Amino acid sequence: MRIAYFDTGSGISGDMTIGAFLDLGIPGVDLTALAEGLAPLGLRGYRLTADRVTIGAIRATSFDVVVDSHPAGGRDSRDWGSIRTLIEKAGAAGLAPGVTSRALAIFGALAEAEARVHEVPVERVHFHEVGAVDAIVDIVGAAWCFDRLGVEACFVGALPSGTGYVESDHGRLPVPAPATVRLLMGFEVIAGDGEGELVTPTGAAILAAMARPIRPQMAITRVGIGAGKKRWTDRPNVLRVLLGESETDTDAQVAVIEADIDDMTPVALAHAADRLRARGAVDVSVSPAQMKKNRAGFRLTVLCKPLEIDGVARAVLEETSSLGLRFRTMGRVVLSRRVDHVSTLYGTIAVKVGIRPSGEQTAEPEFEDVARAAISHGVSYLIVRDAALRAWDK
């Protein structure tokens, strides 16, 4: 699986994202190909540039969308409906489906955040700075890079919140801007870190739609560095994207998803646990929990592979009554193991075998096989289990 990890020590913006992707140096992901890929948008009056720059001791690619002019000397502005229509028409005109869906997801995340901040229906959200040609190109261009690179999963570490104020069409706003704060809900943020606006609304929207706040295990294959336009005194203004590969079946790391539930019966939770295992969970456990207002409830804990967290989290919300969940990643140590099959008087039984650090092997017959054989032959569970263990010992 191809992974992109965003190293955001100096924050993230749309142009830094594209600059980092172009800086990877992968054939077919260059300025010319990007311009051709964006042609179905039908936007005019701009050109793309990508220059190699040095920031401190770091060489990076500075990407820019140079707009010829703005209406009446000001900035373009569009509402969410017109931008969605623009992208959908571009999809019909040849914009790749993966680019179209990603661009709509990024703009959709931004529209939802703006709607919550201004307390208006999402369809009435009006983009000012982000409705301009350069911002549209940044977002759709980032979506094009994700698609062209074949990135299957995207992750990000801690983000600097920045400090101070930023000027906008809504007036002077604190950093991070209100919409940015909303977009970064659930991400790890270092409060008060950095001078100025380090994470822009566009950068935050890209992360909200594309990335998860997890540090994955991966084999790095390429590194791309995108340069920001401003210069900070305490750090180089660059975004690093680490491109790598990861095996989806690794045991060294696991995602832990939890939800506290007080309105499902034990029987319903048992059914949900079975469904979650069928939908990709590595393991599921349910334990008693003391809920708010002294209500007795349950804590549902689900383990899954980090790269499958989106699908399993969706399954938790679909199979249980929970209105939300939390997740984290953890390292783990797992013994080498295998499954043997042994023949007994009661049929073939699978036996799970673990190899301890000393080299000793321990075995336990598979519960389902033992239970099925016991019922079929009209004997106790313990008799079948003992027969399987004796067969395995031999």
C-alpha positions as CSV (number, residue, x, y, z in Angstrom):
1,M,0.0,0.0,0.0
2,R,1.4,3.4,-1.0
3,I,1.3,5.9,1.9
4,A,1.9,9.7,2.2
5,Y,3.0,11.0,5.6
6,F,2.8,14.7,6.1
7,D,5.6,16.1,8.3
8,T,4.1,19.4,9.3
9,G,6.5,21.0,11.7
10,S,6.1,24.3,9.9
11,G,2.5,23.8,9.1
12,I,0.7,23.2,5.7
13,S,-0.9,25.1,2.9
14,G,-2.3,24.2,-0.5
15,D,0.8,25.5,-2.4
16,M,3.2,23.8,0.0
17,T,1.3,20.5,-0.5
18,I,1.6,20.6,-4.3
19,G,5.3,21.8,-4.1
20,A,6.1,18.8,-1.9
21,F,4.4,16.4,-4.3
22,L,6.1,17.9,-7.3
23,D,9.4,17.7,-5.4
24,L,9.2,13.9,-5.1
25,G,10.6,13.7,-8.6
26,I,8.3,11.0,-9.8
27,P,7.9,10.8,-13.6
28,G,4.5,12.0,-14.8
29,V,4.0,14.2,-11.7
30,D,5.4,17.5,-12.9
31,L,4.3,21.0,-13.7
32,T,3.3,20.2,-17.4
33,A,1.3,17.2,-16.5
34,L,-0.4,19.1,-13.7
35,A,-1.4,21.9,-16.0
36,E,-2.8,19.4,-18.5
37,G,-4.7,17.6,-15.7
38,L,-6.3,20.8,-14.6
39,A,-7.4,21.9,-18.0
40,P,-10.9,20.4,-17.7
41,L,-11.7,23.0,-15.0
42,G,-11.9,25.6,-17.8
43,L,-10.4,28.3,-15.6
44,R,-8.5,31.1,-17.4
45,G,-6.1,33.9,-16.5
46,Y,-3.5,32.0,-14.5
47,R,-0.3,30.2,-15.0
48,L,1.6,27.7,-12.8
49,T,5.2,28.0,-11.6
50,A,7.5,25.7,-9.7
51,D,11.0,26.8,-8.7
52,R,13.8,25.3,-6.7
53,V,14.6,27.4,-3.7
54,T,16.8,27.2,-0.7
55,I,15.4,27.9,2.8
56,G,18.1,27.9,5.3
57,A,20.0,24.7,4.5
58,I,17.0,23.0,2.9
59,R,16.4,22.7,-0.8
60,A,12.7,22.7,-1.7
61,T,10.2,23.3,-4.5
62,S,8.1,26.5,-4.4
63,F,4.8,26.1,-6.2
64,D,2.7,29.1,-7.1
65,V,-0.5,30.0,-9.1
66,V,0.1,33.3,-10.7
67,V,-3.2,35.0,-11.5
68,D,-3.2,37.6,-14.2
69,S,-5.8,39.9,-12.6
70,H,-8.7,39.9,-10.2
71,P,-12.1,41.4,-10.9
72,A,-12.2,45.1,-10.0
73,G,-8.8,44.8,-8.4
74,G,-10.2,42.5,-5.8
75,R,-10.6,38.8,-5.2
76,D,-12.9,36.2,-6.8
77,S,-15.6,34.8,-4.6
78,R,-17.8,31.8,-5.1
79,D,-20.4,29.9,-3.1
80,W,-20.1,26.2,-2.4
81,G,-22.8,25.3,-4.9
82,S,-21.0,27.1,-7.8
83,I,-17.6,25.5,-6.9
84,R,-19.3,22.0,-6.7
85,T,-20.9,22.6,-10.1
86,L,-17.5,23.7,-11.5
87,I,-15.8,20.6,-10.3
88,E,-18.6,18.2,-11.4
89,K,-18.6,19.8,-14.9
90,A,-14.8,19.4,-15.0
91,G,-15.4,15.7,-14.2
92,A,-17.8,15.4,-17.1
93,A,-15.2,17.2,-19.3
94,G,-12.4,14.8,-18.5
95,L,-11.1,15.5,-15.0
96,A,-10.1,12.1,-13.6
97,P,-12.7,10.5,-11.3
98,G,-10.2,10.2,-8.5
99,V,-9.3,13.9,-8.8
100,T,-13.0,14.9,-8.9
101,S,-14.0,12.9,-5.8
102,R,-11.0,14.1,-3.8
103,A,-11.5,17.8,-4.7
104,L,-15.2,17.6,-3.8
105,A,-14.2,16.0,-0.5
106,I,-11.7,18.7,0.4
107,F,-14.1,21.6,-0.6
108,G,-16.9,19.7,1.2
109,A,-14.9,19.6,4.4
110,L,-14.2,23.3,4.2
111,A,-17.8,24.1,3.4
112,E,-19.0,22.1,6.4
113,A,-16.5,23.9,8.7
114,E,-17.5,27.4,7.4
115,A,-21.2,26.5,7.8
116,R,-20.6,25.6,11.5
117,V,-18.5,28.7,12.2
118,H,-21.0,31.1,10.6
119,E,-24.1,29.1,11.7
120,V,-25.6,29.0,8.2
121,P,-26.7,26.0,6.0
122,V,-23.8,24.5,4.1
123,E,-25.4,25.4,0.8
124,R,-25.2,29.1,1.8
125,V,-21.5,29.0,2.5
126,H,-19.7,31.7,0.5
127,F,-16.0,31.3,-0.1
128,H,-14.0,34.4,-0.4
129,E,-10.2,33.8,-0.4
130,V,-10.8,30.1,-1.0
131,G,-13.2,30.8,-3.9
132,A,-10.4,32.5,-5.9
133,V,-8.8,30.9,-8.9
134,D,-5.5,30.3,-7.2
135,A,-7.2,28.5,-4.2
136,I,-9.3,26.4,-6.5
137,V,-6.2,25.4,-8.4
138,D,-4.4,24.6,-5.2
139,I,-7.1,22.3,-4.0
140,V,-7.9,20.5,-7.2
141,G,-4.1,20.4,-7.9
142,A,-3.5,18.7,-4.6
143,A,-6.3,16.2,-5.4
144,W,-4.6,15.6,-8.8
145,C,-1.3,14.8,-7.1
146,F,-2.9,12.3,-4.7
147,D,-4.6,10.6,-7.6
148,R,-1.6,10.6,-10.0
149,L,0.7,9.3,-7.2
150,G,-1.7,6.5,-6.3
151,V,-1.7,7.4,-2.6
152,E,-4.0,4.9,-0.9
153,A,-3.6,6.3,2.7
154,C,-2.4,9.6,4.1
155,F,-1.3,10.4,7.7
156,V,-0.1,13.4,9.6
157,G,1.7,14.1,12.9
158,A,1.3,17.0,15.3
159,L,0.5,20.4,13.8
160,P,1.7,23.8,15.1
161,S,-1.2,26.0,15.9
162,G,0.6,29.3,15.2
163,T,0.0,32.6,17.0
164,G,-1.2,36.1,16.3
165,Y,-3.8,37.3,13.8
166,V,-4.6,37.1,10.1
167,E,-6.5,39.5,7.9
168,S,-9.5,38.1,5.9
169,D,-12.6,39.3,4.1
170,H,-14.4,38.7,7.5
171,G,-12.0,41.0,9.2
172,R,-9.1,40.3,11.5
173,L,-9.1,36.8,12.8
174,P,-7.1,35.0,15.5
175,V,-4.7,32.3,14.4
176,P,-5.6,29.5,13.8
177,A,-8.7,30.9,12.0
178,P,-12.1,29.6,13.2
179,A,-12.7,27.4,10.2
180,T,-9.2,26.0,10.5
181,V,-9.8,25.1,14.2
182,R,-13.0,23.3,13.1
183,L,-11.2,21.4,10.4
184,L,-8.5,20.3,12.8
185,M,-10.9,18.7,15.3
186,G,-9.5,15.3,16.2
187,F,-5.9,16.1,15.0
188,E,-3.0,16.5,17.4
189,V,-2.2,20.3,17.7
190,I,0.7,21.9,19.6
191,A,-1.0,25.0,21.1
192,G,0.9,28.3,20.7
193,D,3.6,26.8,18.6
194,G,5.0,29.1,15.9
195,E,4.7,32.7,14.8
196,G,1.9,33.7,12.4
197,E,-0.5,31.5,10.5
198,L,1.2,28.2,9.9
199,V,-1.8,26.0,9.0
200,T,-4.1,27.7,6.4
201,P,-7.7,26.8,5.9
202,T,-6.8,25.2,2.6
203,G,-4.1,23.1,4.2
204,A,-6.4,22.1,7.0
205,A,-9.1,21.1,4.6
206,I,-6.7,18.9,2.7
207,L,-5.8,17.1,5.9
208,A,-9.4,16.9,7.1
209,A,-10.5,15.2,3.9
210,M,-7.4,13.1,3.1
211,A,-5.4,12.4,6.2
212,R,-5.6,10.7,9.6
213,P,-3.7,11.7,12.8
214,I,-1.7,8.5,12.9
215,R,2.1,7.8,12.7
216,P,2.2,4.6,10.5
217,Q,5.0,2.1,10.1
218,M,6.3,2.4,6.5
219,A,9.3,2.0,4.4
220,I,10.2,5.4,3.0
221,T,10.8,5.4,-0.8
222,R,10.9,9.2,-1.6
223,V,10.9,12.5,0.2
224,G,9.4,15.7,-1.3
225,I,9.8,19.2,0.3
226,G,7.5,22.1,-0.5
227,A,8.4,25.7,0.4
228,G,6.0,28.2,1.8
229,K,6.0,31.9,0.8
230,K,6.6,33.4,4.2
231,R,9.9,33.3,6.2
232,W,9.8,32.4,9.9
233,T,12.6,33.3,12.4
234,D,12.3,30.1,14.4
235,R,12.0,27.4,11.7
236,P,12.3,26.8,7.9
237,N,8.9,27.2,6.3
238,V,8.7,23.9,4.5
239,L,6.4,20.9,4.3
240,R,7.9,17.5,4.0
241,V,5.9,14.6,2.4
242,L,7.3,11.2,3.0
243,L,6.2,8.7,0.4
244,G,6.4,5.0,1.4
245,E,5.1,1.5,1.3
246,S,3.5,-0.5,4.1
247,E,2.4,-4.1,4.4
248,T,-1.2,-4.1,5.5
249,D,-0.8,-7.3,7.5
250,T,2.0,-6.1,9.8
251,D,1.6,-7.0,13.5
252,A,3.9,-4.3,14.9
253,Q,1.3,-1.6,15.1
254,V,-2.5,-1.6,15.8
255,A,-5.2,1.0,15.8
256,V,-7.5,1.0,18.9
257,I,-11.0,2.2,18.5
258,E,-13.2,2.8,21.5
259,A,-16.8,3.8,22.2
260,D,-18.8,4.0,25.4
261,I,-22.3,2.7,25.0
262,D,-25.2,2.7,27.5
263,D,-28.3,2.0,25.3
264,M,-27.6,-1.4,23.8
265,T,-28.3,-4.8,25.4
266,P,-25.5,-7.4,25.9
267,V,-27.2,-9.5,23.2
268,A,-27.1,-6.7,20.7
269,L,-23.5,-5.8,21.5
270,A,-22.5,-9.5,21.0
271,H,-24.1,-9.4,17.5
272,A,-22.3,-6.1,16.8
273,A,-19.0,-7.6,17.9
274,D,-19.4,-10.5,15.5
275,R,-20.3,-8.1,12.7
276,L,-17.2,-6.0,13.4
277,R,-14.9,-9.0,13.2
278,A,-16.5,-9.9,9.9
279,R,-15.9,-6.4,8.6
280,G,-12.1,-6.3,9.3
281,A,-11.6,-6.0,13.1
282,V,-8.6,-7.9,14.4
283,D,-10.3,-8.3,17.8
284,V,-13.3,-6.9,19.7
285,S,-13.9,-6.8,23.4
286,V,-16.7,-5.5,25.6
287,S,-16.2,-4.5,29.3
288,P,-18.4,-2.9,31.9
289,A,-18.1,0.9,32.2
290,Q,-19.5,3.6,34.5
291,M,-21.2,6.2,32.3
292,K,-22.3,9.8,33.1
293,K,-25.2,10.3,35.5
294,N,-24.1,7.0,37.1
295,R,-25.5,4.9,34.3
296,A,-24.1,1.4,33.8
297,G,-22.8,0.8,30.3
298,F,-20.2,-0.9,28.3
299,R,-16.9,0.1,26.7
300,L,-16.5,-1.4,23.2
301,T,-12.8,-1.8,22.2
302,V,-12.0,-2.7,18.7
303,L,-8.5,-3.5,17.3
304,C,-7.7,-3.1,13.6
305,K,-4.8,-2.6,11.2
306,P,-3.9,1.1,11.1
307,L,-4.5,1.3,7.4
308,E,-8.0,0.0,7.7
309,I,-9.1,2.4,10.4
310,D,-11.6,4.3,8.2
311,G,-13.5,1.2,7.2
312,V,-13.6,-0.3,10.7
313,A,-14.6,3.0,12.3
314,R,-17.4,3.3,9.8
315,A,-18.5,-0.2,10.8
316,V,-18.6,0.7,14.5
317,L,-20.9,3.6,13.8
318,E,-23.1,1.5,11.6
319,E,-23.3,-1.6,13.8
320,T,-23.7,0.1,17.2
321,S,-25.8,3.0,18.6
322,S,-22.7,5.0,19.4
323,L,-22.8,8.7,18.2
324,G,-19.0,9.0,18.1
325,L,-15.8,7.2,18.8
326,R,-12.1,7.8,19.7
327,F,-9.0,6.1,18.3
328,R,-5.3,5.9,18.8
329,T,-2.4,3.8,17.5
330,M,-0.3,1.6,19.7
331,G,2.8,-0.6,19.1
332,R,2.5,-4.2,20.0
333,V,4.5,-7.4,20.2
334,V,3.0,-10.6,18.8
335,L,4.4,-14.1,19.0
336,S,5.1,-16.1,15.9
337,R,2.2,-18.4,15.4
338,R,0.6,-20.9,13.1
339,V,-2.5,-23.1,12.7
340,D,-2.1,-26.9,12.7
341,H,-4.9,-29.3,11.9
342,V,-5.2,-32.6,13.7
343,S,-7.4,-35.7,13.2
344,T,-9.4,-37.0,16.1
345,L,-12.3,-39.5,16.7
346,Y,-14.5,-36.4,16.4
347,G,-13.1,-35.1,13.1
348,T,-10.5,-32.6,12.1
349,I,-9.8,-29.9,14.6
350,A,-7.7,-26.7,14.0
351,V,-5.2,-25.9,16.7
352,K,-3.6,-22.5,17.3
353,V,0.1,-22.8,18.1
354,G,2.2,-20.0,19.6
355,I,6.0,-20.0,19.7
356,R,7.3,-18.5,22.9
357,P,10.5,-16.5,23.1
358,S,12.3,-19.6,24.6
359,G,11.2,-21.6,21.6
360,E,8.6,-23.6,23.5
361,Q,5.4,-24.2,21.6
362,T,2.0,-23.9,23.2
363,A,-1.3,-25.0,21.7
364,E,-5.0,-24.4,22.0
365,P,-7.7,-26.0,19.9
366,E,-9.9,-23.7,18.0
367,F,-13.1,-23.0,19.9
368,E,-15.6,-23.2,17.0
369,D,-14.2,-26.5,15.8
370,V,-14.3,-28.1,19.2
371,A,-17.8,-26.8,20.0
372,R,-19.1,-28.0,16.6
373,A,-17.6,-31.5,17.0
374,A,-18.9,-31.8,20.6
375,I,-22.4,-31.1,19.5
376,S,-22.2,-33.3,16.4
377,H,-21.0,-36.3,18.4
378,G,-23.0,-35.7,21.6
379,V,-20.0,-35.4,23.9
380,S,-18.7,-32.6,26.1
381,Y,-16.6,-29.7,25.0
382,L,-13.8,-30.9,27.3
383,I,-13.6,-34.4,25.8
384,V,-13.1,-33.0,22.3
385,R,-10.6,-30.4,23.4
386,D,-8.6,-33.1,25.3
387,A,-8.6,-35.4,22.2
388,A,-7.4,-32.5,20.0
389,L,-4.5,-31.7,22.4
390,R,-3.5,-35.4,22.6
391,A,-3.4,-35.6,18.8
392,W,-1.4,-32.5,18.5
393,D,1.1,-33.7,21.2
394,K,1.7,-36.8,19.1
